[in-house]
Each structure stands twice: as C-alpha cells, then as structure tokens.
C-alpha cells in the first residue's frame, strides 16, 4: 500500500448527514423570525428564504449565521440555536470505522465550504474530531465562497505538502472533484445516490473510498 501524506474530506453529505445544517437554516431561523415578528411559520419561512435568495450564495454573508441573526434582529444567541439542535447531527454509518482505519496511515483533514461555526459543532458532535489534524473552512478561513484551486493550494501550503501528495473526497462533482483534480490532487467524487454513471473516480461510500486509496492497484486510477 502506498502511503500518502494527506487525505482531505468534505463535511456535509460526505462525513455528516446534511439534516442538521438544513434544519438550522430552513426551520430554526424561520421559527425565531416567526416569534420575533409574531407571524406564522410559513410566512416567516417565505420571508427568510426571500432574503437568503436576495443575498445569494456568491456573498460571504450568505454563509454567516451571525450576519443573519443581526440582519433579522432575531431573539437569543446564534450559539444557542446551533447547540439546541445537536441531536440532528449524524455521521454516516461507515465514517467512524473509516477514519479510525485511515488515521493510521494518513494525516486527515476536513475541508468544507461551511462556516467554521458549523464545522466545529458537527465534527465534535459526530465524535470524530480527534481523528483530524486540521479543519478548514473556505468561507471563514479564506474568505472564499467556493472551493477554488486557490483554496486547495493554500491548504497544501499550510499542510506543507504538494497537491500530487494529497487526496480529496466529497459529494460535489465540481468543487470536490473537478477543481482539486485540476490542481493535481487525486480526487474522488462521492456519489451516494448514484446520480452519475459509475466511473473509476466515483465511490458509493467512504468505505469504498478507503479501499481505493489503500489499495490503488486494485482499481484504475483516473487521476494519473
């Protein structure tokens, strides 16, 4: 087995089920808005989503829960909202076993587009924080709203490794496969739902991913 220096994981929909973040943005915040302005939840949801869309996901504010609490003048603290719904954080079934295995051979990191406030809560509640050397947030750490080539290059620089010695896996075809691969990172697309035709760079779960990187000669490496 070829030992690699660095393995990078996306977070939401890769390590952790996205239910938690979806709930916070689409139910938790509208509930607080409904309470603040004494309107129905459905009306609050409509107003909140309209404002999300107005700002758009190309703006850093879109990812910033502190911004939205201030913007909507919501009651309470944003930290409480994140804490109250920790029970909705669920790692995928194979995750614990995979990271326990891979940490013996690789340095593991998390590279997410989510704000650090979410990343830290999710990693800790999922019970996997001790397996990762570092966690990186594109929005919080680098002021980038997408995982760009510069994002991955900065991470390689910080981790003192060449892109060719790094491996990444995530569920977004462009930002977790196409972009890192363009930099020379060996990237795998996590396709849990079988949305794309099976290819040598796609994996159905992280157990399959772990097997491919540990035993690369058992598969055709599309990145070479």
Number of C-alpha atoms within 10 A of each C-alpha: 9 10 11 15 17 23 23 26 21 24 24 21 17 22 27 20 18 17 13 20 21 12 15 20 18 14 17 18 22 25 20 20 24 19 15 14 12 10 12 14 16 13 12 22 20 14 14 22 14 12 15 16 10 10 13 13 13 11 13 18 16 19 22 17 20 13 14 19 17 12 10 16 13 19 12 10 11 18 13 9 15 19 11 11 14 15 10 17 19 18 22 15 14 13 18 15 11 16 20 13 14 17 17 10 16 20 18 22 22 21 23 24 21 22 20 19 16 20 20 16 16 27 22 13 16 19 12 16 17 13 18 18 14 16 21 23 25 22 23 18 13 14 12 17 21 17 20 17 17 14 23 23 18 13 22 18 12 10 16 11 14 16 20 17 15 22 22 24 28 27 25 16 17 14 18 24 22 16 19 26 21 13 17 18 24 23 27 28 26 26 22 15 9 11 8 11 7 11 11 13 20 24 22 15 20 24 16 14 20 16 14 19 21 16 13 13 11 10 12 12 14 12 14 7
